[in-house]
Amino acid sequence: MVTGATQKGSMKPVKTNKAEEPELEPLCCCEYIDRNGEKNHVAASLCDCQDLDEGCDRWITCKSVRPETCERIMDTISDRLRIPWLRGAKKVNISIIPPLILLPVFLRVASWHFLLGVVVLTSLPVLALWYYYLTHRRKEQTLFFLSLGLFSLGYMYYVFLQEVVPKGRVGPTQLALLTCGLFLILLALYRAKKNPGYLRNPASSDRSLSSRQTECLNRKGQEKTKGFPGGESSVSLNNRTLKDDPKGSSRALAGSPARVKEDWCAKCQLVRPARAWHCRICGICVRRMDHHCVWINSCVGESNHQAFILALLIFLLTSVYGITLTLDTICRERSVFTALFYCPGVYADYSSALSFTCVWYSVIVTAGMAYIFLIQLINISYNVTEREVQQALRQKTGRRLLWGLIVDTGQYNRGFLRNWYQFSTLGAHPFQHPAEDIV
């Protein structure tokens, strides 16, 4: 019996000395865990902020506020700006708020007088460009332009329903077409926001490659390039990339064959195929990267380039149609082009003035999107990406036409029809590197 008891006791599982983690209390709709890991409340968003108090004191006493103090204030505001939600308050990105407030205010102020309209509509693109270069220089993601674009679509449609449709010149069919165009834009933007073709390495997601694996990668690269013209130059360039270029920004020589032109990204720890690039804003490599678009807050790459072009095309057609309907309503006896520059008496009525101001705002945005669309069409026709164009301009390579508007690197150009056929089949059969080829 003693032996049986001993055996029965030995069958008991051994308890580990693992510290028991305290169970967190459920959060109410107005509570949240701040960046310091402490429980906080939405009602205390303006309490206990020493940086804000210091900044206000220096501003009242006419002293300059230090830049690091301003950054800490913005970090605190972005962390405490939340809305009540189930199981805890949700954080709101502060960059989406300015367009929701400033755009209606600016457009309504611009509707008061012609000169105010000129000043406001001129300053809006300047402010947008300034904010773009500010965030682009810091390599930061921002939802400002995505919020501005979506809210501009919604607000223009709201003004159209409130100010233009009641005048009786827009029929149900025209309104239905404009509404369908708006929904198609949103669908195309939703598709363009999806995965642009991110390159991920499952073998190195948790750990970086060792030096032995890197040497093996170099040996395989030498075997691949053996027998190709320019192969030795490509191998030497890859060796320099691994040793002297930790950022992984070096590219293979333009004369190397496209099938063996590969690059190593030290940040993502993977082999990049031809035409892939590392986005410093998204922090990941993208297959056949064209550019990082702030209007969708994502990269444009192999998997979403077609949806991006489709969104631009639908937006241009819908915007031009909406501008035509609005000008035909508020300036009835004039052509669309004439009414855009000469519409007497439009500021006598505030409703017509607001519609006319929104028309000019739409014209400015449409002109910018038309320029982007034109550049994209040219690049597709010559089978170059925007990233390759910028690199060719910096290195003064390639063939430039029309004062640099057209840049032909000649590396992937296979003719107009074949270039468009290749673009139409992007993402149909994406090539993926097996894990065993990476190490």
Disulfide bonds with the S-S distance in Angstrom:
Cys331-Cys343 1.58
